[in-house]
C-alpha cells in the first residue's frame, strides 16, 4: 500500500470505537452513492424479466421457468 494509506490506517486505529464506527458508516455511505445507479439498473432489469415471465415470454432460448420444488430437489442431490 502507499504511504498515505498506511498513515490513514494508523490514524484510524487511534480513534475511539464510536469514532471508527462513524468513519465506517461514512465510507459505506460513500460507496452506496457509487452503487446507486447500478442498483437502479438491476431493479429495472429484474422488473423487466419478471414481466416477461408473467406474460409467458422467454427472454431468450435459455430462459425457462421451473418449479421451486424441482430446483430445490436438484440442489439437494447436487449438494447433499
C-alpha positions as CSV (number, residue, x, y, z in Angstrom):
1,X,0.0,0.0,0.0
2,X,1.1,3.6,-0.4
3,X,2.3,5.8,2.4
4,X,-0.8,7.9,2.6
5,X,-3.0,4.8,3.1
6,X,-0.7,3.4,5.8
7,X,-0.9,6.8,7.6
8,X,-4.7,6.8,7.4
9,X,-4.7,3.3,8.9
10,X,-2.5,4.4,11.8
11,X,-4.6,7.4,12.4
12,X,-7.8,5.5,12.2
13,X,-6.8,2.8,14.7
14,X,-6.1,5.6,17.2
15,X,-9.7,6.8,17.1
16,X,-12.2,5.7,19.7
17,X,-14.6,2.9,18.8
18,X,-17.6,5.3,18.2
19,X,-15.4,7.5,16.0
20,X,-14.3,4.5,14.0
21,X,-17.9,3.4,13.6
22,X,-18.8,6.8,12.3
23,X,-15.9,6.7,9.9
24,X,-17.0,3.2,8.7
25,X,-20.6,4.5,8.1
26,X,-19.2,7.5,6.2
27,X,-17.1,5.2,4.0
28,X,-20.0,2.8,3.4
29,X,-22.4,5.7,2.5
30,X,-19.8,7.0,0.0
31,X,-19.9,3.6,-1.7
32,X,-23.7,3.5,-1.7
33,X,-23.8,6.6,-3.9
34,X,-21.4,5.0,-6.3
35,X,-23.6,1.8,-6.5
36,X,-26.9,3.7,-6.7
37,X,-27.0,3.7,-10.5
38,X,-26.1,0.1,-10.6
39,X,-28.8,-0.9,-8.1
40,X,-31.4,1.1,-10.1
41,X,-30.4,-0.6,-13.3
42,X,-30.7,-4.1,-11.7
43,X,-34.1,-3.3,-10.3
44,X,-35.3,-2.3,-13.8
45,X,-33.8,-5.4,-15.3
46,X,-35.5,-7.6,-12.7
47,X,-38.8,-5.9,-13.2
48,X,-38.5,-6.4,-17.0
49,X,-37.6,-10.1,-16.6
50,X,-40.5,-10.7,-14.2
51,X,-42.9,-9.1,-16.5
52,X,-41.7,-11.3,-19.4
53,X,-42.0,-14.4,-17.3
54,X,-45.5,-13.4,-16.1
55,X,-46.6,-12.8,-19.7
56,X,-45.2,-16.2,-20.7
57,X,-42.5,-14.8,-22.9
58,X,-39.0,-16.2,-22.7
59,X,-36.3,-13.6,-22.7
60,X,-34.1,-15.9,-24.8
61,X,-33.9,-19.6,-25.7
62,X,-32.1,-20.3,-22.3
63,X,-34.8,-18.8,-20.1
64,X,-37.1,-21.5,-18.9
65,X,-39.0,-21.3,-15.6
66,X,-39.0,-24.4,-13.3
67,X,-41.0,-25.0,-10.2
68,X,-39.1,-24.2,-7.0
69,X,-39.6,-27.7,-5.6
70,X,-37.8,-29.2,-8.7
71,X,-34.9,-26.8,-8.4
72,X,-34.5,-27.4,-4.7
73,X,-34.6,-31.2,-5.2
74,X,-31.9,-30.9,-7.8
75,X,-29.8,-28.8,-5.5
76,X,-30.2,-31.3,-2.6
77,X,-29.0,-34.1,-4.9
78,X,-26.1,-32.0,-6.1
79,X,-25.1,-30.7,-2.6
80,X,-26.2,-33.3,0.0
